[in-house]
Amino acid sequence: MENRRKFIRKTAFGLGAVAVGSQTACSNTVEPQEASIVIGQKPIVISTWNHGMAANQAAWKILEDDGSAIDAVEKGVMVTESDPSSSSVGFGGRPDREGYVTLDACIMNHEGDCGAVAFLEDIENPISVARKVMEDTPHVMLVGEGARQFAVEKGFATKNLLTDDSKKAWEEWKNTENYQPKVNSENHDTIGMLALDNSGNLSGACTTSGMAWKMRGRVGDSPIIGAGLFVDNEIGAACATGVGEAVIRTAGSHLVVEMMRQGHSPTEACKIAVDRVLSKHKNIENLQVGYLALNNKGEHGGYAVYAGFNYALTFKEMHKMEDCGYQHEW
Ligand code: SD4
């Protein structure tokens, strides 16, 4: 864990001139480098954390061929869902405290259509099930056994999602922890992805195995439209990562989009939503929350409570990690 913290700190400062900040007694506000975030591009795709690099590549293949943003975000996050080395999304995700891998995901398109699944077991690509909910049902969200049954009816294969690695980590956790779900930067790394296609349409996707060692039945923000993800083609799109409870309490992604509607840049809108989280929580220890935003001009940005949040950014001839501003050092 310590290594990962060090790694996170290092990447926060390691990719160019990023840290230009003002300091106050209790916080260390660090703003990202403006130059790289205000230039609008189309098509473009952004996604949370380092695993976004591989996911963006899959999304980009679709966008550069004039494909749709909704196809791009679905195919993009599927890469992370299917990657057993990603311990916080899909196959290989850390289980709940009883040893079950349960998945949450949602997807939203430029017309405001959306679909979601929560507490879904045994299906490797929950984002595709969420898309089927959006396209083939009159509903927005299916959960648990009903979501699983729907997926099987739609032809999705079932699979044991608990890898040997995850099982081992869970068994170690059981020996050392006091059977409490734990929240910190090491055990939650959802992928949220936002894309703008050549036709000027936005879409977003968000998918996760949620907090490691969570209570059985716990659902976070990631499958909740308005919390983990929100898209309004008139304005922009936003997604969240981090402690889902804090994001739900503040309707985070919707707030980010509404702030962009009021004229704020994507980065400013994300910062306002982060500040809202901070103003609503007395104890912010380990309360990492990060937001990403992309407006319909192709401008993008992100902001987090704590240092270390970054995103993968891909547009024509550009494929790189971008660091986000933050309010506090760990
Ligand atoms: C959740 N927001 O289940 C997700 C976890 C996450 O980075 O985003 N981790 O609360």
Residues whose N, C-alpha, C, O or C-beta is under 5 A from the ligand:
A	BS01	SD4	H188 D189 T190 T208 G210 M211 G220 D221 S222 A240 T241 G242 V243 G244 E245
